[in-house]
Amino acid sequence: MGWRITKDGPQNSMARNPEIKAVHTTSGHRVAIEALKKRSGDLKPQISITLVSPCYEAPEGSDPSRS
C-alpha cells in the first residue's frame, strides 16, 4: 500500500531488539517500529513507534501567510 521496508532486523545495539523501518514511496513519510524486549533495570517490554512527516515549503511565488 505504498510502503517500502528499508530495514527489518535487529537494532545496532547490545540489546539487538527487533526493528522495522519503512518509507512511504509517494508521501515521503517514514516510520520506525522497535520492540523493546531487552531493557536495562526492571523495565517491562514495550513497543516504540516513531512516525516522521516530511516538511513542505510553499511553492515559489506563493504567499504562505494566506494558507
N, C-alpha and C positions, 0 to 999 in steps of 0.2 A: 504494500500500500504506500509505496514511495520512500520507504526507509531502507537504507543500506547499512548493514552491520560493518563497523570498522574494526571492532575488537570483540572477541568472545573467548575469554580465558582468565587465568589468574592475574591478580594485580602484581605489579612490580614492587613488592614489599615482602617483609619477613613473614607476614601472615598468609600471603598468597591467596587471599579471598577471591571468589569468582567475581568477574566484572564483564559487563556488556556495554559497548559504546556504539552509537549509531548516529547517522546524519540523514535528514530528510532531503532527498535529492532536488526537490523543487523549491522549498521554502528556506533551506539552509539551517533549520532548527537542528539542535544537537541534544542527545540525551546520554547520560551515563548512569548505569544502574549497578550498584555494588551490594553484594550480600556480605554483610559484616558478621561472619560466623566466629572467627577467632579474634578476640579483643582482649586487651590487657586489663587486669583487675577482675572484678566480679561483675562485668557488664554483660547483659543479655544480648543475644544476636539481634541484629536489625537489618533493614534494607534501606539503602540510601539512594535517592533518585534526584538527579540534577538535570534540569532542562534549561538549555540556553537558547534564547531567541535572538536572531540577528538584529542589529540596529540598522535602521534605514534612514537615509537622508532625503530631504525634499529634492525633487528634480531641479536642475539649474534653471533659474529664471522664475521659479515659483516663489510665492510668499508663504513660508512655513507658519507665520503667525496667524494666518487666516484659515488654518485647518481645524 
